Amino acid sequence: MPKKNEFIEKLAYRWIIHAHAEQGSADYEREFVVWEIVNSMSHGFPEETWEFIQTVIDIDSKRETLGPLATGPLEDLIANFGEKMIDSIVARAQVDRRVSETLGLVWLYKVSDEVRNKVLAVRNVDGWGTEVWYPHKKNERA
């Protein structure tokens, strides 16, 4: 098994802190720069973004993490680099329920029919229902 990219792993841990922090809290404000780094990465570095997403899922697959991961980096990755990355994403989703569930929250905008159909074939929306999955934005998704 290849050694994980140490930078990506540290970024993932800090991103998880930000994702779980209450908006406006010290953790949220301190780790906001991590959100900015990941946002930039998802618009220019698809392989690194996919490695980051997989690392986050491997570290913490709680819904409070998967929700922001789906509606942020994963959604951006698919929107910006769907044609290039979809086969890797689908391959992991076929063997990892956490990935297929995370895909269940992705809004498929700016994607080709081919990418959309591949995502729809593997994503799992069971169980998401109307649960709140952003801990610091209560009831926004309900």
C-alpha positions as CSV (number, residue, x, y, z in Angstrom):
1,M,0.0,0.0,0.0
2,P,1.4,3.4,-1.0
3,K,2.4,5.8,1.8
4,K,-0.2,8.5,2.3
5,N,0.8,12.0,1.4
6,E,1.6,13.6,4.8
7,F,0.4,17.1,3.8
8,I,-3.0,15.7,2.6
9,E,-3.4,13.7,5.8
10,K,-2.7,16.8,8.0
11,L,-5.0,18.8,5.8
12,A,-7.7,16.2,6.3
13,Y,-7.5,16.2,10.0
14,R,-7.7,20.0,10.2
15,W,-10.5,20.1,7.7
16,I,-12.5,17.7,9.9
17,I,-12.0,20.0,12.9
18,H,-13.4,22.9,10.8
19,A,-16.3,20.8,9.5
20,H,-17.3,19.9,13.1
21,A,-16.8,23.3,14.6
22,E,-19.6,25.7,15.4
23,Q,-19.7,28.6,13.0
24,G,-17.9,31.6,14.6
25,S,-16.1,29.4,17.2
26,A,-12.3,29.6,17.6
27,D,-11.8,26.3,15.9
28,Y,-14.0,27.3,13.0
29,E,-12.1,30.6,12.5
30,R,-8.6,29.1,13.0
31,E,-9.2,26.3,10.6
32,F,-11.0,28.4,7.9
33,V,-7.8,28.6,6.0
34,V,-7.9,24.9,5.5
35,W,-11.3,25.2,3.9
36,E,-9.8,27.9,1.6
37,I,-6.9,25.6,0.7
38,V,-9.2,22.6,-0.1
39,N,-11.6,24.9,-2.1
40,S,-8.7,26.1,-4.2
41,M,-7.3,22.6,-4.6
42,S,-10.7,21.3,-5.8
43,H,-10.6,23.8,-8.6
44,G,-7.1,23.0,-9.9
45,F,-5.7,19.7,-8.5
46,P,-8.1,16.9,-9.1
47,E,-5.8,13.9,-8.1
48,E,-4.8,15.6,-4.9
49,T,-8.5,16.6,-4.2
50,W,-9.6,13.0,-4.7
51,E,-6.8,11.8,-2.4
52,F,-7.9,14.3,0.2
53,I,-11.6,13.2,0.0
54,Q,-10.6,9.5,0.4
55,T,-8.3,10.4,3.4
56,V,-11.1,12.3,5.1
57,I,-13.5,9.4,4.6
58,D,-10.9,6.9,5.9
59,I,-10.4,9.1,9.0
60,D,-13.9,10.0,9.9
61,S,-17.1,8.8,8.2
62,K,-19.6,10.4,10.5
63,R,-22.5,12.1,8.8
64,E,-21.3,15.4,10.2
65,T,-18.2,15.0,8.1
66,L,-19.6,13.4,5.0
67,G,-22.2,16.1,4.5
68,P,-19.8,19.0,4.2
69,L,-17.4,16.7,2.3
70,A,-20.1,15.9,-0.3
71,T,-21.4,19.4,-0.7
72,G,-17.9,20.9,-0.9
73,P,-14.8,19.2,-2.2
74,L,-16.5,16.2,-3.8
75,E,-19.2,18.3,-5.5
76,D,-16.6,20.7,-6.8
77,L,-14.3,17.8,-8.0
78,I,-17.1,16.3,-10.0
79,A,-18.3,19.6,-11.4
80,N,-14.8,20.7,-12.4
81,F,-13.1,17.4,-13.3
82,G,-15.9,14.9,-13.7
83,E,-14.8,13.5,-17.0
84,K,-11.3,13.0,-15.8
85,M,-12.0,11.6,-12.3
86,I,-15.4,9.8,-12.5
87,D,-14.0,6.4,-13.1
88,S,-11.8,6.6,-10.0
89,I,-14.7,7.9,-7.9
90,V,-17.1,5.2,-9.2
91,A,-14.5,2.4,-8.6
92,R,-14.2,3.4,-5.0
93,A,-18.0,3.9,-4.5
94,Q,-18.6,0.4,-5.8
95,V,-16.5,-1.1,-3.0
96,D,-17.0,1.5,-0.2
97,R,-20.5,2.3,1.0
98,R,-19.2,5.5,2.7
99,V,-18.2,6.9,-0.7
100,S,-21.5,5.9,-2.3
101,E,-23.4,7.5,0.6
102,T,-21.3,10.7,0.3
103,L,-22.2,10.8,-3.4
104,G,-25.8,10.7,-2.3
105,L,-25.6,14.3,-1.2
106,V,-23.7,15.7,-4.3
107,W,-25.6,18.1,-6.4
108,L,-24.8,17.2,-10.0
109,Y,-24.5,20.5,-11.7
110,K,-22.2,21.4,-14.6
111,V,-21.7,17.7,-15.5
112,S,-22.1,15.7,-18.6
113,D,-24.9,13.1,-19.0
114,E,-22.2,10.4,-18.9
115,V,-20.8,11.6,-15.5
116,R,-24.3,12.2,-14.1
117,N,-25.4,8.6,-15.1
118,K,-22.3,7.1,-13.6
119,V,-22.8,8.9,-10.3
120,L,-26.5,8.0,-10.2
121,A,-25.7,4.3,-10.8
122,V,-23.5,4.1,-7.7
123,R,-24.7,6.7,-5.2
124,N,-26.7,5.7,-2.2
125,V,-29.3,8.1,-0.8
126,D,-30.8,5.7,1.7
127,G,-30.8,7.0,5.3
128,W,-30.1,10.6,4.5
129,G,-33.7,11.6,4.6
130,T,-34.1,15.1,6.1
131,E,-31.5,14.7,8.8
132,V,-29.4,17.7,9.7
133,W,-25.9,17.0,8.6
134,Y,-24.2,20.3,9.2
135,P,-23.7,20.5,13.0
136,H,-23.0,24.2,13.0
137,K,-26.0,25.1,10.7
138,K,-28.9,23.5,12.5
139,N,-32.0,22.6,10.4
140,E,-30.7,24.1,7.1
141,R,-31.1,20.8,5.3
142,A,-34.2,19.5,7.1
